Amino acid sequence: MTTLPVPAATTAAGPRPDLEFTVHHRPAPQGSKRHVGGGRLLEQSKRVKPWRDAVDTAARAARVVNHIGDVPVHKPTLDGPLSLEVVFTVRKPASAPKRRVTWPTTRDSGDIDKLLRSTFDALTTAGAIADDSRIVEVSARKVHPGEGLDALETPGAVIRVWRLLEAVAR
């Protein structure tokens, strides 16, 4: 008997994300680390920490469902098998054509797997997901500002997370 993942929550229009938010900041890939002595490793890119902080802040804000006085009440941390969709809006190079849509394939736009790595870690530190090992399905793409579905007008990302339930294949 084979089991297939299916979204836990659905609407008439289709699966409804359990968490959805937008990050307005330049996406940064989490790449290699460099050894600085004494067993310490530092991130090579100075852009990673600000990106992770921006994702963390946006995820925490998206999780707030109510307030008791000044204390925010958050949605629970998503656990179990998760599906994630991310659309990264990256800067369009000055050399790219201005009047037509182009794909972000330059080195400056970042490797999509490394963009995902920094984003996954930020979702975990924000308490949005229990651990990035829970992500079993990913859809990710890079677009330039204003060019394509879910493209923002400035660099950033649209992030959606679904909890998956097990379903029996027929």
Salt bridges, closest charged atoms under 4 A:
ASP18 OD1 - ARG163 NE 3.32
GLU20 OE2 - ARG160 NE 2.72
GLU43 OE1 - LYS33 NZ 2.71
ASP53 OD2 - LYS49 NZ 2.95
ASP56 OD1 - ARG60 NE 2.53
ASP79 OD1 - ARG134 NE 2.59
GLU85 OE1 - ARG160 NH1 2.55
ASP108 OD1 - ARG26 NH2 3.07
ASP108 OD2 - ARG91 NH2 3.96
ASP121 OD2 - ARG52 NH1 3.89
GLU147 OE2 - LYS92 NZ 2.43
GLU147 OE1 - HIS144 ND1 3.59
ASP150 OD2 - ARG141 NH2 3.94
ASP150 OD2 - ARG160 NH1 2.91
